[in-house]
Amino acid sequence: MDVISQVLSQNKAKNMIKRHKSKMAVQAMAFGAAALLGVERTQAQVNYTIGGTIGTDLENGWNLTIDGATDTRCLVGDIKLTPAVGPTVNTVCTDVSGTVYLGDTYAYVTKSFAASPSSGIDPIWGADNGGKTYSNYDATTANAAIQNAAYVFASYRSVLTSGTLTDKVALQLAVWTALYDTGSGQTWTTAIASGRFNASIGTSGDTAAITEAVSWLNALLGPTGTASHTQYSGNLLEPDPQVQHGLTAQEMLLTPTPVPEPTTVLAGVLLLLPFGGGAIRYSRKHFLT
């Protein structure tokens, strides 16, 4: 996802995509959660270099608050993940308190969030999960939150390659609001201004992005953050290990897709029956997504 502030490291300025400072307790819980939730890794580890241009992909000057703690002078927008081989991935992050550095390389694995419902790394998703640990969080709300966020991302992800800077910022803000205020019962306008996660203009920033984010949330999810509206399958990119370059890294959305309705699945099965033998032989070929 994609909040960035500038820090000095060994007398050299670096750009850092950041959501509040990481806590060692949270990092430790995150490692335990992978085993507890039966995380499904569907691909081998891949290294991605973190990219994005300030002023074109990422907007400076945002104040972001989660669970009462505020980060200032943040950058929000489109994160570009470039592997050694293959196309660049344009995405947003799902962990408002995670950190990645622009220009640095991070290792990721692909994780299904439908087969193994996810809860987030730092902090846990869902309006009622502020301050919760992996031993006592509300899994139903967390799962509803990622479903809502995936729906928003899948519906508007094209703005990351063809939209304006305002559009790119709006998508990240909408995804975070869905992740951290699903289950609040508040209107999205209230949630993004004063919910568990909220965003405001600091030294700079674009108020039009807030208006656009709210309009997308209203259009897709209804007027309040009550529950998930559409079931999605698909993948997240999970940092592996979760602590890299000294801080808890961020998960990224990858390929959310709608789960077919049961009647659609049944129709597909019936259609394949006459060609069962051939279909089985064909389907045994392995394709990586």
C-alpha positions in Angstrom: 0.0 0.0 0.0 1.5 3.0 0.0 2.2 5.6 2.4 5.7 7.1 2.2 7.8 9.4 4.3 11.4 10.5 3.9 14.0 9.3 6.5 17.7 9.5 6.8 19.6 6.2 7.0 23.4 6.3 7.2 23.4 9.9 6.1 21.5 9.0 3.0 17.9 10.1 2.3 15.5 7.3 1.5 11.8 7.3 0.7 9.8 5.0 2.9 6.3 3.7 2.3 5.1 3.6 5.8 2.1 3.2 8.1 2.9 3.7 11.8 6.1 2.4 13.5 6.2 -1.3 13.7 6.0 -3.0 17.1 7.9 -6.1 17.9 4.9 -7.6 19.6 2.8 -7.2 16.5 5.6 -8.8 14.4 5.8 -11.8 16.7 2.0 -12.3 16.6 2.1 -12.1 12.8 4.4 -15.0 12.6 2.2 -17.0 14.9 -0.8 -16.1 12.9 0.5 -17.7 9.8 0.5 -21.1 11.5 -2.7 -20.5 13.3 -4.7 -19.5 10.2 -3.2 -22.2 7.9 -1.7 -19.7 5.4 -1.8 -21.2 1.9 1.2 -20.3 -0.2 0.5 -21.0 -3.8 3.8 -19.8 -5.4 7.5 -19.8 -4.7 9.2 -16.8 -3.2 9.6 -13.9 -5.6 11.7 -10.7 -5.1 10.1 -7.4 -6.1 11.7 -4.0 -6.2 9.4 -1.3 -4.7 8.8 1.6 -7.1 6.5 4.6 -7.7 7.1 8.3 -8.6 6.2 11.0 -6.2 3.8 13.4 -7.9 2.8 10.9 -10.6 2.0 7.7 -8.7 2.2 8.8 -5.1 0.9 12.0 -3.4 2.7 13.6 -0.5 1.5 15.4 2.6 -1.2 13.0 4.1 -2.0 12.5 7.7 -3.1 8.9 8.3 -4.5 7.7 11.6 -5.1 4.1 12.8 -6.3 3.2 16.3 -5.7 6.8 17.5 -2.0 7.0 16.3 -1.2 9.4 13.5 1.6 9.4 10.9 2.2 12.7 9.2 3.7 13.8 5.8 2.7 10.4 4.3 2.6 9.5 0.6 -0.4 7.6 -0.8 -1.1 6.1 -4.2 0.2 3.5 -6.6 2.9 1.0 -5.6 4.8 -0.5 -8.5 6.3 -3.9 -7.8 9.0 -5.0 -10.4 10.3 -8.6 -10.4 13.6 -9.6 -11.9 11.7 -11.3 -14.6 8.1 -10.5 -15.7 5.8 -7.5 -15.8 5.5 -4.8 -13.1 2.6 -5.2 -10.7 0.6 -2.0 -10.0 -1.1 -2.3 -6.6 -1.9 -0.9 -3.2 -1.1 -2.2 0.3 -3.3 -3.7 2.9 -1.3 -3.0 6.0 -1.4 0.6 7.1 1.2 0.1 9.8 3.7 -1.8 7.6 6.7 -0.3 5.9 8.5 -0.7 2.6 11.3 1.5 1.2 11.2 2.8 -2.3 14.0 1.4 -4.4 14.6 -1.6 -2.1 13.9 -5.2 -2.9 11.5 -7.4 -0.8 10.7 -11.1 -1.0 7.1 -12.1 -1.3 5.0 -15.3 -1.6 1.5 -15.5 -3.0 -1.2 -16.3 -0.5 -4.9 -17.1 -1.2 -7.2 -15.0 1.0 -10.4 -16.9 0.1 -9.1 -20.5 0.8 -7.4 -19.3 4.0 -9.3 -16.2 5.3 -6.8 -13.5 6.2 -6.7 -11.0 9.0 -3.9 -8.6 8.0 -0.4 -8.3 9.4 -0.2 -4.9 11.0 -2.8 -4.2 12.3 -5.7 -6.7 12.1 -8.5 -5.7 9.7 -12.1 -5.0 10.7 -13.7 -2.1 12.7 -13.9 -4.1 15.9 -10.4 -5.5 15.9 -8.5 -2.4 17.1 -6.0 -3.5 19.7 -6.9 -7.2 19.2 -4.4 -10.0 19.0 -4.5 -13.2 16.9 -5.9 -15.0 19.9 -9.0 -12.9 20.4 -9.8 -11.0 17.1 -13.1 -11.2 15.3 -12.4 -13.4 12.2 -15.8 -12.8 10.7 -15.3 -9.0 10.5 -11.7 -9.4 9.3 -12.8 -11.7 6.5 -15.6 -9.3 5.5 -13.1 -6.5 5.4 -10.8 -8.1 2.9 -13.8 -9.1 0.8 -15.0 -5.5 0.7 -11.4 -4.2 -0.1 -10.9 -6.8 -2.8 -14.2 -5.8 -4.4 -13.2 -2.1 -4.4 -9.7 -2.9 -5.8 -11.0 -5.2 -8.5 -13.5 -2.7 -9.6 -11.2 0.3 -9.9 -7.7 -1.1 -10.2 -7.5 0.1 -13.8 -6.9 3.7 -12.4 -3.4 2.6 -11.3 -2.3 2.4 -15.0 -4.7 4.8 -16.7 -6.1 7.2 -14.0 -5.0 10.5 -12.5 -2.9 10.9 -9.4 -6.2 11.7 -7.6 -7.7 8.4 -8.7 -4.6 6.4 -7.5 -4.7 8.1 -4.1 -8.5 7.5 -3.9 -8.1 3.8 -4.5 -5.6 3.3 -1.7 -7.8 5.4 0.7 -10.9 3.4 -0.3 -9.1 0.1 0.3 -7.8 1.1 3.7 -11.2 2.4 4.8 -12.9 -0.8 3.7 -10.3 -2.8 5.5 -10.4 -1.0 8.9 -14.0 0.3 9.0 -16.0 -2.6 7.7 -18.3 -3.5 10.6 -18.4 0.0 12.0 -22.0 0.8 10.9 -20.8 4.3 10.2 -21.3 6.0 6.8 -18.1 5.9 4.7 -17.9 9.7 4.9 -17.8 9.5 8.7 -15.4 6.5 8.7 -12.8 8.1 6.5 -12.9 11.3 8.6 -13.0 9.8 12.1 -13.2 6.0 12.0 -10.7 3.4 13.1 -8.7 4.4 10.0 -9.0 8.0 8.8 -7.2 10.3 6.4 -6.8 14.0 6.3 -4.8 16.7 4.5 -1.5 17.6 6.1 1.2 19.7 4.5 -0.4 19.0 1.1 -2.7 16.4 -0.5 -5.8 16.3 -2.5 -9.3 16.6 -0.9 -10.8 15.4 -4.1 -9.3 12.0 -3.5 -11.3 11.6 -0.2 -14.5 12.6 -2.0 -13.8 10.1 -4.8 -12.9 7.3 -2.4 -16.2 7.8 -0.5 -18.2 7.8 -3.7 -16.6 4.5 -4.8 -17.3 2.9 -1.4 -21.0 4.1 -1.5 -21.4 2.8 -5.0 -20.0 -0.6 -4.4 -20.7 -1.4 -0.7 -23.8 0.7 0.2 -24.0 3.6 2.5 -22.4 2.1 5.7 -19.6 -0.3 6.7 -21.8 -3.2 7.8 -20.7 -6.4 6.2 -19.1 -7.9 3.0 -21.2 -7.5 -0.1 -19.4 -9.7 -2.6 -17.4 -12.8 -2.1 -14.0 -12.9 -3.8 -11.3 -15.4 -4.3 -7.8 -14.4 -5.3 -4.4 -13.7 -3.9 -2.4 -11.3 -1.7 1.4 -10.9 -1.9 2.7 -11.7 1.6 6.2 -10.5 2.7 8.3 -13.6 3.4 9.8 -13.1 5.9 7.4 -10.6 7.4 10.2 -8.5 8.9 12.6 -7.2 6.1 15.0 -4.3 6.2 14.4 -4.1 9.9 10.6 -3.5 9.9 7.4 -5.4 9.3 6.7 -5.1 5.5 3.4 -4.7 3.8 1.0 -7.1 2.2 -0.2 -6.1 -1.2 -3.4 -7.0 -3.2 -2.7 -9.1 -6.2 -5.5 -10.8 -8.1 -8.9 -10.6 -6.5 -11.7 -12.2 -8.6 -15.4 -12.8 -7.9 -16.5 -16.2 -6.6 -19.1 -17.7 -9.0 -22.6 -18.1 -7.8 -23.5 -21.7 -6.9 -25.9 -21.9 -9.9 -23.1 -20.8 -12.2 -20.8 -23.4 -10.8 -23.4 -26.1 -11.3 -24.0 -25.1 -14.9 -20.3 -25.3 -15.6 -20.1 -28.7 -14.1 -23.0 -30.0 -16.2 -21.5 -28.5 -19.3 -18.2 -30.4 -18.7 -19.8 -33.8 -18.1 -19.9 -35.0 -21.7 -16.2 -34.1 -22.1 -15.1 -35.4 -18.7 -12.2 -37.6 -19.8 -10.6 -35.0 -22.0 -11.2 -32.3 -19.4 -9.5 -34.2 -16.6 -6.4 -34.9 -18.7 -6.3 -31.2 -19.8 -6.9 -29.8 -16.3 -3.9 -31.7 -14.9 -1.6 -29.3 -16.6 -0.2 -26.8 -14.1 -0.5 -23.1 -14.7 1.0 -20.4 -12.5 -1.1 -17.2 -12.1 
